[in-house]
Amino acid sequence: MPPWITRRLEALAWTNVALHGLGLVIAWAGLRPGSLVVPLPERTAYLASRPALWSWGWGLWMLCALLLVAFIAALGRSLPASSAVARLALAITAAGMAVDLLCDVIQISVLPQLASSGATDLFLAMERLAFTGGMTIANGLYTTGVLLMTLRCGSLLRLPARLAGLGTAVSGYALAAAGLFPSSGLLEVSTGPTIVLFSLWAVLVARDLGTAAEASA
């Protein structure tokens, strides 16, 4: 594997870490007050004010979705041999991104408008659509993509990277379940571990593949 491929993978890994970490901070500060973890009157009042952090926060998560797909694509190209599993993981992750971007647009553009209009029933329906679509469908597809890539890399990864991938799958599927029920408690418990474990997985995978490339050179 040429050195530039390794450097690109490492750069994408650390960019994912930085933006997902920032996204987690903004989620707590700007997204949490308008989410299901607070009572309906409070979150509609918050969204009706059209807070900038709400829009910027979801915009940042849209960028995170693009970077996640870019990392999975670069990871597939970094493998020593072409793989149908890697291509499937990329397709699944890209499908998750498509759903995620649509749900994020609803969060940014539709929910604040409905909150200010007082159309409670329609607000709740669109909120449920965006929440379940983003948490269950998009995040479930992302999690499956990470799990498939972890299994595909196999012996190329050291134990910490494999454990981080499996841990991402466990917490990621818990987050998907939070969107299906829906469960605000499960959402709060599983969001942080999912982001942290994914970030750790990305860095460790890039490191291990770089080490494997150097050993085979």
HELIX and SHEET records of a PDB file:
HELIX    1   1 PRO A    3  ILE A   26  1                                  24    
HELIX    2   2 ALA A   27  LEU A   31  3                                   5    
HELIX    3   3 ARG A   32  GLY A   34  5                                   3    
HELIX    4   4 LEU A   40  ALA A   48  1                                   9    
HELIX    5   5 ALA A   52  SER A   78  1                                  27    
HELIX    6   6 ALA A   84  VAL A  105  1                                  22    
HELIX    7   7 ILE A  106  VAL A  110  3                                   5    
HELIX    8   8 LEU A  111  SER A  117  1                                   7    
HELIX    9   9 THR A  120  THR A  132  1                                  13    
HELIX   10  10 GLY A  133  ALA A  138  3                                   6    
HELIX   11  11 ASN A  139  CYS A  153  1                                  15    
HELIX   12  12 GLY A  154  LEU A  156  5                                   3    
HELIX   13  13 LEU A  159  LEU A  180  1                                  22    
HELIX   14  14 SER A  184  SER A  216  1                                  33    
END                                                                             
